[in-house]
Amino acid sequence: MSITEISSALHLHRNTAAKYLDILKLKGDVDRKQIGTAKNYFLVQRVPVSSLIRYWPAPALITDARLHAVMVTEGVLTLLGCSLDVIYGEVIEEIPIAIFNNPEITRICHDAVQGISGSIPVRTVIRKRELVLRIVGIPVVFDTGRDGAALVFYDETGEYHARMEQERYKQQYEALTTGQTEFILHVGPDMTVTFLNTPFSIRAGRSEEQIRGMAFRSFFPATAHEMITSLLQGITIDSPSGEATLPMIRTDGTLRREKWSIRGIFDDQGRVVAYHAVGRDITELITCREQLDQYHRNLEELIEERTRSMQEANRMLMAMIREKEDLERDLLFIQYAFDHASDSILLFNEEGRIIRANKTAALLLGYSHEELPGLHVYEINPSISKKQWEQMWAAGYPGKKERTESIHRRRNGEIFPVDVSRTFVRFLDRMYFCSIARPIEAGSGEQIH
């Protein structure tokens, strides 16, 4: 509207209306555009630069109508990481800082000069620090009455990371509750369900939308309501959690048992704002415990019975041990008699190898007691050939005995005559040849074979 139109509408003198319009222009309530000699005014909301510099909480960069930077408020240089000479007097789009290469900043700055406020989100890196900013273009008016624009920088980096962290926690919580087989609920202070996971929806036989807003107690028999109320009322800032085993009746009428752990969530005044409840069906566990108790009782009875049997077996075993000890004493005596017999005793197998010898044989032949086992009959009696041994063995049978004179050879090669008693014996389905020899004193005149 022109001054004439405004003065006519307000019934004011034209000069008085012009003075009021100039004042309103300085306040930023109207804008003025001159077309030829006519001055036209229209309503607009502009912030006086003097007020913006003094009171605006966020850092701001102020430009004139031609988008030249002419002022900055406290914090702008620190935020942008530069000195004043880098910014002052430069056109917005020519400021040598990467953030001002964004054409949207120039646009909202131009719109602000025209009286239109706007904002854009910007993510940028300044001095190796990633920032998330919201830049707002605000129409301003200088004390001279000239129009301008202010770019206000709101640093939302912390809020952005907080939102991202919140979203990440939300996704993690949803993944956690979705993958659980336990029942997970959030219950409000009025005991109504505000959140639930899928397993509880299946357990209740209703959709999640139907369950939200229902009373937590309604999912349990009336006999459990008092227990639930007592459990929730007992949760305080000093005792933030509690547990209870609650009965539950399935839709098919079977009785189940569920164990619920409920933890309170408190505000800064210590008041409960919600309950986090986790439950699981422990019917099978209780059944298993009852069965295990029965097994323990049966096992104790079985152990008592087995103990009695073992005691009886132990008595029998002790008797056998005593018998064994008697046998061992007899065997030791026999072994002693075998080793200390006055004659040489050698026991051969079918191959003609010595498998047993007494100490007398070792002394007579000049070997150690450990060296004799494994020696061949030909090494002891050189008069016996392999063919003769095979013939002797072929003609032998258990119990066959013979006595003859023969020769033996000592370890040093000395040959001496012996009186030999030979016997074939069988033990555990195997036959052995036993040779009992005694040296013949010289001068006896007997023939040696």
ABEGO torsion letter per residue (X at the ends): XBAAAAAAAAGBBAAAAAAAAAAAAAAGABBBBBBEABBBBBBBBBBBAAAAAAABABBBBBBBAAGBBABBBBGAAAAAGBBAAAABGBBAAABBBAAAABAAAAAAAAAAAAGBBBBBBBBBBBGGBBBBBBBBBBBBBBAAGBBBBBBBBBBAAAAAAAAAAAAAAAAAAAAAAAABABBBBBBBAAGBBABBBAAAAAAAGBBAAAABGBBAAAABBAAAAAAAAAAAAABBAABABBBBBBBBBBAAGBBBBBBBBBBBBBBAAGBBABBBBBBBBAAAAAAAAAAAAAAAAAAAAAAAAAAAAAAAAAAAAAAAAAAAAAAAAAAAAAAAAAAABABBBBBBBAAGBBABBBAAAAAAAGBBAAAABGBBAAAABAABBAAAAAAAAAABBBGBBBBBBBBBBBAAGBBBBBBBBBBBBBBGGBBBBBBBBBBBBBGAGBBBX
